[in-house]
Amino acid sequence: MTHASTAAPATPTAPDSLSALLKHGRPLVMGILNVTPDSFSDGGRFLDPRRAIAHAEQMVAQGADIIDIGAESTRPYDGMQPVTAADEMARLKPVLPAVAQLGVPISIDSLKSEVAAWALDNGATIANDVWGLQRDAHMAEVVAARGVPVIVMHNRDEADPRIDIVADVEAFFARSIAIASEAGITRDNIVLDPGIGFGKTPEQSIITLAHTAAFRSFGLPLLVGASRKRFINSVSPAPPTERIGGSITSHVYAVQQGAAIVRVHDVAETVQALRVLAAIEKGSAL
């Protein structure tokens, strides 16, 4: 296996970096761009590079603060087969550099350090690791070498309904933060994601979301990605594309509990919901 280089120069800071956006004091909306044939909600819709770039442009126009690009499905409950790093990069090459020109930070959603390294050297400015630096031994090195933020997501190989899922998430975060520290990733470059829908039963996803505020104890920004997830179907049966109401409710709740970023498919609707929430809390139109 070819290991990713850890000596590449840091990617230049984007005009509106993640750290700068977080200082605005409002929740950020991360738009999802799947350049895959098999993602659970929009698999295949944006595999064509032209459609992918157009969709990214649309999400930015709708108010997305960040675009999260993934080229391998990480759907957690359908036994998805992994793809090679070469396959991921082949899907990303005609898309990522163009999307990086849209003026918002780009995160690379990959669990492979080789893919993350390539993406971070070609326009991405954030690493989004669905295994929280605990699966690929070189991921933390790649992130540290480039001095970029990393989203550390909780995950499990299998859901276990017997465990205390909140305690499990907290223990996982503690391990990931230790790995990050040892690699030289600074705390101000870490974002925590409790991994709604990953390694959890639908009930555990609901419990995890309900305890969003508990994860603020780490003193780090929180990202919540509940968009169109299966737990919504367990409460109110609907196919993924008809779970917008449940998605928005979940993200509004997460923001009220302290989430700094929400990761969504439906950008326009989420931006509107969060703006109205802010106006209500302020007591006047913004």
C-alpha positions in Angstrom: 0.0 0.0 0.0 1.3 3.5 -0.9 1.3 5.7 2.1 0.2 9.3 1.8 3.0 11.9 2.0 2.9 13.9 5.2 5.5 16.5 4.1 3.5 18.5 1.6 3.2 22.3 2.2 0.0 23.5 3.9 -2.9 24.4 1.7 -3.3 28.2 1.5 -6.0 29.5 3.8 -9.3 30.1 2.1 -10.6 33.7 2.0 -13.3 32.6 4.5 -11.7 29.8 6.5 -13.6 27.6 8.9 -12.1 29.3 11.9 -13.1 32.7 10.6 -16.7 31.5 9.9 -17.0 29.9 13.4 -16.2 33.3 14.9 -19.3 34.8 13.3 -21.3 33.3 16.1 -24.0 31.8 13.9 -24.6 28.2 13.0 -22.9 27.2 9.7 -24.6 25.1 7.0 -22.5 22.4 5.3 -23.9 21.3 2.0 -23.5 17.6 1.0 -22.0 16.8 -2.5 -21.9 13.1 -3.1 -20.0 12.2 -6.3 -20.9 8.5 -5.9 -23.2 6.0 -7.6 -24.6 4.6 -4.4 -25.2 7.2 -1.6 -28.3 6.4 0.4 -30.2 9.6 -0.5 -28.9 10.9 -3.8 -26.7 8.1 -5.2 -25.8 8.7 -8.8 -27.4 12.1 -9.2 -24.1 13.9 -9.1 -21.7 11.3 -10.4 -21.5 13.4 -13.7 -18.9 16.1 -13.0 -21.0 18.8 -14.7 -24.0 18.1 -12.6 -21.9 17.9 -9.4 -20.3 21.3 -10.1 -23.7 22.8 -10.9 -25.2 21.4 -7.7 -22.3 22.9 -5.7 -22.9 26.2 -7.3 -26.6 26.0 -6.4 -25.9 25.1 -2.8 -23.5 28.1 -2.4 -26.1 30.4 -4.0 -28.6 29.0 -1.4 -26.4 30.0 1.5 -24.1 27.0 2.1 -21.1 28.1 4.2 -19.1 24.9 3.4 -19.3 22.2 0.7 -18.5 18.6 1.9 -17.4 16.4 -1.0 -17.4 12.6 -0.8 -16.5 10.1 -3.5 -17.2 6.9 -1.5 -20.5 6.0 0.1 -20.2 5.7 3.8 -23.9 4.6 4.3 -23.5 2.7 7.5 -26.2 0.0 7.4 -26.3 -1.6 4.0 -23.0 -3.4 3.8 -21.5 -1.1 1.3 -18.3 -2.3 -0.4 -15.3 0.1 -0.1 -13.7 1.6 -3.2 -10.1 2.1 -3.8 -8.3 5.4 -3.3 -7.7 5.5 -7.0 -11.4 5.2 -7.7 -12.2 8.0 -5.2 -9.6 10.4 -6.7 -10.8 9.6 -10.2 -14.3 10.8 -9.2 -12.9 13.8 -7.4 -10.4 15.1 -9.9 -12.9 16.6 -12.4 -15.0 18.1 -9.6 -13.1 19.2 -6.5 -10.7 21.8 -8.0 -13.7 23.5 -9.7 -15.8 23.5 -6.6 -12.9 25.0 -4.7 -13.1 28.1 -6.8 -16.6 28.9 -5.5 -15.4 31.0 -2.6 -16.4 28.7 0.4 -14.3 26.2 2.3 -14.4 22.7 0.9 -14.2 19.6 3.2 -13.1 16.2 1.9 -15.2 13.4 3.2 -12.9 10.4 3.1 -11.6 7.8 5.5 -8.4 7.3 3.4 -5.4 9.4 4.2 -4.1 9.1 0.6 -7.4 10.6 -0.7 -7.5 13.3 2.0 -3.9 14.3 1.2 -4.6 14.7 -2.5 -7.8 16.6 -1.9 -6.1 19.0 0.6 -3.4 19.7 -1.9 -6.0 20.4 -4.6 -8.4 22.9 -3.0 -10.0 21.2 0.0 -9.3 23.0 3.3 -11.0 20.7 5.8 -10.7 16.9 6.4 -13.8 15.1 7.3 -13.0 11.6 8.8 -16.0 9.4 9.5 -13.7 7.2 11.7 -12.3 10.1 13.8 -8.6 9.5 13.1 -8.9 5.9 14.4 -9.1 3.8 11.2 -6.3 5.1 8.9 -3.1 5.4 10.9 -1.8 8.1 8.6 -4.8 10.4 8.6 -3.7 12.4 11.7 -0.3 12.9 10.2 -1.7 14.2 6.9 -4.0 16.6 8.7 -1.2 17.9 11.0 1.2 18.4 8.2 -1.2 20.6 6.4 -2.4 22.5 9.4 -6.1 22.2 8.5 -9.2 21.6 10.5 -10.4 18.0 10.9 -14.0 16.8 11.6 -13.7 13.9 14.0 -16.8 11.7 13.8 -17.9 8.9 16.1 -18.4 5.5 14.5 -18.7 1.8 15.3 -18.4 -1.2 13.1 -21.7 -2.5 14.4 -24.6 -1.1 16.4 -24.9 -2.5 19.9 -28.3 -1.7 21.5 -27.0 -2.7 24.9 -24.4 0.0 25.4 -24.6 3.5 26.8 -24.2 5.3 23.4 -23.5 8.7 25.0 -20.7 7.3 27.1 -19.4 5.5 24.0 -19.3 8.7 22.0 -17.6 10.5 24.8 -14.9 7.8 25.1 -14.4 7.8 21.3 -13.9 11.5 21.2 -11.4 11.4 24.1 -9.3 8.8 22.1 -9.5 10.8 18.9 -8.5 14.0 20.6 -5.5 12.2 22.1 -4.5 10.9 18.7 -4.8 14.4 17.3 -2.7 15.9 20.0 0.0 13.3 19.6 0.2 14.0 15.9 0.4 17.7 16.4 -3.1 18.8 15.5 -4.0 21.8 17.5 -7.3 21.8 19.5 -8.5 24.8 17.5 -8.4 22.7 14.4 -10.8 19.9 15.8 -14.5 19.7 15.2 -16.5 16.9 16.9 -19.3 15.0 15.1 -21.4 12.5 17.2 -22.1 10.5 14.0 -25.9 10.3 13.9 -26.8 7.1 12.1 -23.3 5.5 12.2 -22.8 2.4 14.4 -26.1 3.2 16.2 -29.6 1.9 16.2 -32.3 4.4 15.3 -33.1 4.8 19.0 -29.4 5.4 19.8 -29.3 8.1 17.1 -32.2 9.8 18.7 -30.6 9.5 22.1 -27.3 10.9 20.8 -29.0 13.8 19.2 -31.0 14.5 22.4 -27.7 14.7 24.3 -26.0 17.1 21.8 -25.3 19.6 24.7 -23.4 16.9 26.6 -20.7 16.9 24.0 -20.0 20.6 24.5 -18.0 19.5 27.6 -15.0 19.0 25.3 -14.9 22.7 24.6 -14.8 22.1 20.8 -17.2 23.0 18.0 -19.8 20.4 17.3 -21.1 19.3 13.9 -24.4 17.4 13.6 -25.4 15.6 10.4 -28.9 14.2 10.8 -30.0 14.9 7.2 -32.5 12.4 5.8 -31.1 9.7 8.2 -32.9 6.4 8.9 -33.9 7.3 12.5 -36.4 9.8 11.0 -38.0 6.9 9.2 -38.4 5.0 12.5 -40.4 7.9 13.9 -42.3 8.9 10.8 -41.9 6.5 7.9 -40.8 8.1 4.7 -38.2 7.5 2.0 -35.0 9.6 2.3 -36.1 12.4 -0.1 -39.2 13.0 2.0 -37.5 13.4 5.3 -36.9 17.1 5.0 -39.2 18.0 8.0 -37.4 15.5 10.3 -34.1 16.7 9.1 -34.8 20.4 9.7 -36.3 19.7 13.1 -33.2 17.7 14.1 -30.8 20.4 13.0 -32.8 23.2 14.6 -32.8 21.2 17.9 -29.0 20.6 17.5 -28.3 24.3 17.0 -30.4 25.1 20.1 -28.2 22.7 22.0 -25.0 24.2 20.8 -24.1 22.7 17.5 -21.9 25.1 15.4 -22.3 23.3 12.1 -25.1 21.2 10.5 -24.4 19.0 7.5 -27.4 18.9 5.1 -28.8 17.8 1.8 -31.5 20.5 1.7 -29.5 23.7 2.0 -32.1 26.4 1.1 -34.7 25.0 3.5 -32.2 24.7 6.3 -30.8 28.2 5.8 -34.3 29.5 6.0 -35.1 27.6 9.1 -32.0 28.8 10.9 -32.6 32.4 9.9 -36.1 32.3 11.2 -35.0 30.6 14.4 -32.4 33.4 14.9 -35.1 36.1 14.3 -37.4 34.5 16.8 -34.7 34.3 19.4 -33.8 37.9 18.8 -37.4 39.0 18.7 -37.2 40.8 15.4 -36.4 40.4 11.7 -32.7 40.2 11.0 
